[in-house]
Amino acid sequence: MLDRRRFLGLSSLGLGSFSFSGFRSAPDIRKPIVISTWNEGIHANKAAWNVLGKGGRALDAVEQGVMVTEASQNCCVGLGANPDRDGYVTLDACIMDEYANCGSVAFLERIKHPISVARRVMEKTPHVMLVGSGAQQFAVEEGFPLEPGKLSDDAERSYRNWLKKSEYKPVVNIENGQKQTAYAPAKLENGNWNHDTIGMVAMDAAGNLSGSCTTSGMGFKMRGRLGDSPIIGAGLFVDNEIGAATATGQGEDVIRICGSHLVVELMRQGLNPEQACKKAVERIIKVKGIAKSKEIQVGFIAINKQGEYGGYCIQKGFNFAVCYADDQNFMVDGKYILS
């Protein structure tokens, strides 16, 4: 039997979970796991799981996953998206790995996969972010082809309709029958609306975290406008000791609170992913006020090192996709604060 001094000595070493019936077993860690924003996350998760399910690295998974969304012409991410108010599609993306390596591109035109260019920035340059013509030049030098600059048919119709009034303000759209706020979204063939950002975070079988975020930005934005998506700490943040988070929605308000970094730091303080996301949403509402918060949407999703996941948003309508097995890829409705 242990004497009191021996027991206190073990406690001082951080073994406070010791009991006379033995040590408590550590909780099972759910890994690999990948989560991503919005309905398109289901398809993106499948591609990510093709990597994770074979023991692949989380970094490869989060790149391959969102590339599916970038390549789609039926959503508002990638070259098929709504243009800025001058009629040009500009793309932003960032990526971050378990070693805090990160890369980003912004205001990038005529490149199909900005997420892959962001990874090249991370791996092949001394910089974190390249923008505009410099980002495009780097992409071409790295072998990415310049795509035609023509708008997709859906984007062309949306743009012509927008030009009738040229208004830039939040409008209510429909996401799976729920109220949701975005800017002038494009309608999908199935009658639902989709969004201009996909964020993804994952943990691989080795327990390492990575994340990605890619967007076309808000439709009909001022030329040159950037949101949170390509900004490390705003649209995406990964800390391999703690967890990873990403954001979607009105980027200006995510930037104001360094949203994804805030979520990870709240997890560091002991909150689980859902609690941390909720606190970040509450911070936005506190800064912006309830009345103005009702005009926008912001959602966060996160995972921690135990494989726990969660999300939260300002108002009803946000959802995210979760995958942690071949037969476990499903949607979760985000909890919300304002109805």
Residue pairs with C-beta under 8 A, 6 or more apart in sequence:
2 10
7 18
10 18
11 18
15 23
17 23
17 24
27 306
29 207
29 305
29 306
29 307
30 306
30 307
30 308
30 324
31 203
31 204
31 205
31 207
31 307
31 324
32 49
32 52
32 53
32 58
32 61
32 202
32 203
32 204
32 205
32 324
33 52
33 202
33 203
33 303
33 307
33 309
33 322
33 323
33 324
34 45
34 48
34 49
34 52
34 58
34 61
34 62
34 65
34 200
34 201
34 202
34 203
34 322
34 323
34 324
35 41
35 45
35 200
35 201
35 202
35 301
35 303
35 309
35 311
35 320
35 321
35 322
35 323
36 44
36 45
36 48
36 65
36 66
36 198
36 199
36 200
36 201
36 301
36 320
36 321
37 195
37 197
37 198
37 199
37 200
37 246
37 248
37 299
37 301
37 318
37 320
37 321
38 175
38 194
38 195
38 197
38 198
38 248
38 318
38 319
38 320
38 321
39 175
39 176
39 192
39 194
39 319
39 321
39 331
40 68
40 69
40 72
40 75
40 77
40 194
40 198
41 198
41 200
41 320
41 321
41 331
42 321
42 329
42 331
43 68
43 69
43 72
44 65
44 66
44 68
44 69
44 198
44 200
44 321
45 65
45 200
45 321
45 322
45 323
45 329
46 68
46 323
46 329
47 64
47 65
47 67
47 68
48 61
48 62
48 64
48 65
48 200
48 202
48 323
49 61
49 323
49 326
49 329
50 64
51 57
51 60
51 61
51 64
51 65
52 58
52 61
52 202
52 204
52 205
53 326
55 204
55 205
56 204
57 204
57 206
57 208
57 210
58 97
58 98
58 202
58 203
58 204
58 208
58 209
58 210
59 95
59 97
59 98
59 119
59 210
61 202
61 204
61 210
62 95
62 200
62 201
62 202
62 210
62 211
62 212
63 95
63 115
63 116
63 119
63 212
65 200
65 202
65 212
66 77
66 93
66 115
66 198
66 200
66 212
66 213
66 214
67 113
67 115
67 116
69 75
69 77
69 78
69 198
69 214
70 77
70 78
70 79
70 91
70 112
70 113
70 114
70 115
70 214
71 78
71 112
71 113
72 78
72 80
73 79
73 80
73 152
73 154
74 80
74 154
74 188
74 189
74 194
75 81
75 186
75 188
75 194
75 195
76 82
76 185
76 186
76 194
76 195
76 196
76 216
76 219
77 195
77 196
77 197
77 198
77 214
77 215
77 216
78 91
78 112
78 214
78 216
79 89
79 91
79 110
79 112
79 147
79 152
80 152
80 154
80 155
81 89
81 91
81 152
81 155
81 186
81 196
81 216
81 219
82 89
82 155
82 158
82 159
82 162
82 184
82 185
82 186
82 196
82 216
82 219
82 220
83 89
83 90
83 151
83 155
83 159
83 219
83 220
84 90
84 217
84 220
84 221
84 222
84 223
84 225
85 162
85 166
85 168
85 220
85 221
85 222
85 223
86 223
87 151
87 159
88 109
88 149
88 223
89 109
89 149
89 151
89 155
89 216
90 107
90 108
90 109
90 216
90 217
90 223
91 105
91 108
91 109
91 111
91 114
91 214
91 215
91 216
91 217
92 104
92 105
92 106
92 107
92 108
92 114
92 214
92 215
92 216
92 217
92 226
92 227
92 229
92 230
93 104
93 105
93 108
93 114
93 115
93 117
93 118
93 212
93 213
93 214
93 215
93 229
93 230
94 102
94 103
94 104
94 105
94 118
94 129
94 212
94 213
94 229
94 230
94 231
94 232
94 235
94 236
95 102
95 103
95 104
95 115
95 118
95 119
95 122
95 210
95 211
95 212
95 213
95 236
96 102
96 122
96 210
96 211
96 212
96 232
96 236
96 237
96 238
96 244
97 122
97 208
97 210
97 238
98 208
98 209
98 210
98 238
98 240
99 240
100 238
100 239
100 240
101 122
101 123
102 122
102 128
102 232
102 238
103 118
103 119
103 120
103 121
103 122
103 123
103 125
103 128
103 129
104 118
104 121
104 128
104 129
104 130
104 230
104 231
104 232
105 114
105 117
105 118
105 121
105 129
105 130
105 131
105 135
105 139
105 230
106 129
106 130
106 131
106 132
106 135
106 226
106 230
107 131
107 132
107 135
107 224
107 226
108 114
108 117
108 131
108 132
108 135
108 136
108 139
109 136
109 149
110 136
110 146
110 147
110 148
110 149
111 117
111 136
111 139
111 144
111 146
111 147
112 144
112 145
112 147
113 144
114 214
115 212
115 214
116 144
117 130
117 135
117 138
117 139
117 142
117 144
118 212
118 230
120 138
120 139
120 142
121 127
121 128
121 129
121 130
121 135
121 138
122 128
124 142
125 138
128 232
129 230
130 138
136 146
140 146
151 159
154 186
154 187
155 186
158 184
158 186
158 219
159 220
162 184
162 219
162 220
166 220
168 183
168 220
168 221
168 222
169 183
170 181
170 182
170 183
170 250
170 295
170 296
171 181
171 182
171 183
171 184
171 185
172 179
172 180
172 181
173 180
173 181
173 182
173 185
173 193
174 180
174 192
174 193
175 192
175 193
175 194
175 195
175 317
175 318
175 319
176 192
176 317
176 319
178 316
178 317
179 315
179 316
179 317
180 193
180 297
180 315
180 316
180 317
180 318
181 249
181 250
181 295
181 296
181 297
181 315
181 317
182 193
182 195
182 196
182 218
182 249
182 297
183 196
183 218
183 219
183 220
183 221
184 218
184 219
184 220
185 193
185 194
185 195
185 196
185 219
186 193
186 194
186 219
187 193
188 194
195 248
196 215
196 216
196 217
196 218
196 219
197 213
197 214
197 215
197 227
197 229
197 235
197 248
197 249
198 213
198 214
198 215
198 248
199 211
199 212
199 213
199 229
199 235
199 236
199 246
199 247
199 248
199 301
200 211
200 212
200 213
200 246
201 209
201 210
201 211
201 236
201 238
201 244
201 245
201 246
201 301
201 302
201 303
202 209
202 210
202 211
202 244
202 303
203 209
203 244
203 303
203 305
203 307
204 210
207 305
208 240
209 238
209 239
209 240
209 243
209 244
209 303
209 305
210 238
210 244
211 236
211 237
211 238
211 244
211 245
211 246
212 236
212 246
213 229
213 230
213 235
213 236
213 246
213 247
214 229
215 227
215 229
215 230
215 235
217 225
217 226
217 227
217 229
217 251
218 225
218 227
218 250
218 251
226 251
227 235
227 250
227 251
227 252
227 254
227 255
228 234
228 235
228 247
228 251
228 252
228 254
228 255
228 259
228 260
229 235
229 236
229 247
229 251
231 255
233 258
233 260
233 261
234 247
234 251
234 254
234 255
234 258
234 259
234 260
234 261
235 246
235 247
235 251
235 254
235 259
235 260
236 244
236 245
236 246
236 247
236 260
237 244
237 245
237 246
237 260
237 261
237 263
237 264
238 244
238 264
239 264
239 268
240 305
241 268
241 305
242 264
242 267
242 268
242 304
242 305
243 263
243 264
243 267
243 273
243 302
243 303
243 304
243 305
244 264
244 302
244 303
245 259
245 260
245 261
245 263
245 264
245 267
245 273
245 276
245 277
245 300
245 301
245 302
246 260
246 300
246 301
246 302
247 254
247 259
247 260
247 298
247 299
247 300
248 298
248 299
248 300
248 318
249 296
249 297
249 298
249 299
249 313
249 314
249 318
250 296
250 297
250 298
253 284
253 287
253 288
253 296
253 298
254 260
254 284
254 298
256 284
256 287
257 280
257 283
257 284
257 287
259 280
259 284
259 298
259 300
260 300
262 279
262 280
262 283
263 273
263 276
263 277
263 279
263 280
263 300
263 302
264 276
264 302
266 275
266 276
266 279
266 280
267 273
267 276
267 302
267 304
271 279
272 304
272 308
272 310
273 301
273 302
273 303
273 304
273 308
273 309
273 310
273 311
274 310
274 311
274 312
274 335
275 310
276 300
276 302
276 310
277 299
277 300
277 301
277 302
277 310
277 311
277 312
278 312
278 335
278 337
280 300
280 312
281 298
281 299
281 300
281 312
281 313
281 314
281 337
282 337
284 293
284 298
284 314
285 293
285 314
285 337
285 338
288 296
290 338
293 314
293 315
293 338
294 315
294 338
296 314
297 313
297 314
297 315
297 317
297 318
298 313
298 314
299 311
299 312
299 313
299 314
299 318
299 320
299 334
300 311
300 312
300 313
301 309
301 310
301 311
301 320
301 334
302 309
302 310
302 311
303 309
307 324
309 322
311 318
311 320
311 332
311 334
311 335
312 334
312 335
312 336
312 337
313 334
313 335
313 336
313 337
314 336
314 337
314 338
315 336
315 337
315 338
315 339
316 336
316 339
317 336
318 333
318 334
318 336
319 331
319 332
319 333
319 334
320 331
320 332
320 334
321 329
321 330
321 331
321 332
322 328
322 329
322 330
322 331
322 332
323 329
323 330
